[in-house]
Amino acid sequence: MHELRDELVALGFQTLITIALALVHFGIWRQRRQGFHLSWALAWTAYAVRLGCISAFLVVRDPLWLFAHQVVSGWSALLLLWAALQFATGTRWRWRLAWLGLLPIAWGWIAIFTIGDPAVAGIGSVVLLSGVTLLNAAVFWRHLARRPSVGARVLAWTYTLWGLHHLDYPLLRAMGSAVLYGVLADVMCMMGAIVGVLALVLGEERRQVAERNAELEDLTRRMLRAQEEERRRIARELHDEAGQVLTVARLRLEQDGNTEASALVGRALTQVREMSRQLRPAVLDRLGLEAALGSLADEITSGGLEVDFHWQVSRERLEESLEVAVYRVVQEALTNVMRHAAGTRARVEVAERSAQLHVVIDDDGRGPSAQLEPHLGLLGMRERAAEQGGTLTFARGPLGGMRIAAAFPLRALQAGA
């Protein structure tokens, strides 16, 4: 009597763990809508019903419960097989496959009521469950080879050991310890399956997030390159086409003695050249980053913000994309000081140290607030730094205002060195 009670308690505990595993898969299916998780949830639900049937048989010894146990065991095995196929190949459900659900019913009837030997029925269930469990293990081993992850490794080992464990039931039953030992082993395997499934899902989500981030970074790089190319094209057309037309118009007006109109055209010509320079400074392409930053510092200084520029780089020219990125970061930083920080002095330092190119911009303006709110300018600077494999940080600087510090790996300079 005590032995029967212990077996029923053990089976009840295993049933609860099985239901928990089914709920885990069902919850993941509700969130991700992946059909194989629903199939696994149904398979483990059927497995829990199977445990209930064998518990009822142990109590009442009615062969109908043993027949129900055989049928539900077969359904559980078929659902596990279907889930593995869905996960491995993306197979979709076809209603013409529903007839397979009749096979466990037929086999259960033959084994229990025709042959009349429970041992034959038990061996059939053991072989079937072991086979589909090992097939699930093979699916996860294959998945592990394609996409290594902790979750896939845990599930592969769990299902392998679980499938082998199913085969020891006939031996253990002959030794009189099948139920208690079997429940303990099954519970351990189910806990491993729960941990493995959760780890697998979390790993897949991290991988998907990483892929989306990589796609966004690639898109940002493409947009920045396209933006620079478009700026260069517009700047060249403004300088070469519009600039030449305005120059000719100005000369003809001067020849005709229309000085007032000539002055207006001259003013428009100056504005066109300034727009061309702001879009893409020609000095950056002709003479390089040092000359372009020096020219920018002189321009900003003439506008009322004193800029102290320091260049400590041994290379005459850097990679074109890096020169553009550094120039835009410095340009945006100094523009922000003039427009928003109400500063009167700024310091720009570009130096080559510790296998990196360091760019530091300090100002004496209002400085960063307690919670710096990113805007397009700051985000653009960060994206340009990230495009070159560098970093960019904001902090309060020694002049009392903001310090913008960027660091670019020298590997980005090798091609242009």
Buried (B, 14 or more C-beta within 10 A) or exposed (E): EEEEEEBBEBBEBBBEBBBBBBBBBBEBBEEEEBBBBBBBBBBBBBBBBBBBBBBBBBEEEEBEBBBBBBBBBBBBBBBBBBBBBBBBEEBEEEEEEEEEEEBBBEBBBBBBEEEEEBEBBBBBBBBBBBBBBBBBBBBBBBBBEEEEBBBBBBBBBBBBBBBEBBBBBBEBBEEEEBBBBBBEBBBBBBBBBBBBBBBBBEBBEEEEEEEEEEEEEEEBBEEBEEEBEEBBEBBBEBBEEBBEEBBEBBEEBBEEEEEEBBEEBBEBBEEBBEBBBEBBBBBBBEBBBBBBBBBBBEBBBEEEBEBEBEBEBEBEBBBBBBBBBBBBBBBBBBBBBBEEBEBBBBBBBBBBEEEBBBBBBBBBBBBBEEEEEEEEBBEBBBBBBBBBEBBBEBEEBEBBBBBBBBBBBBEBBEEEE
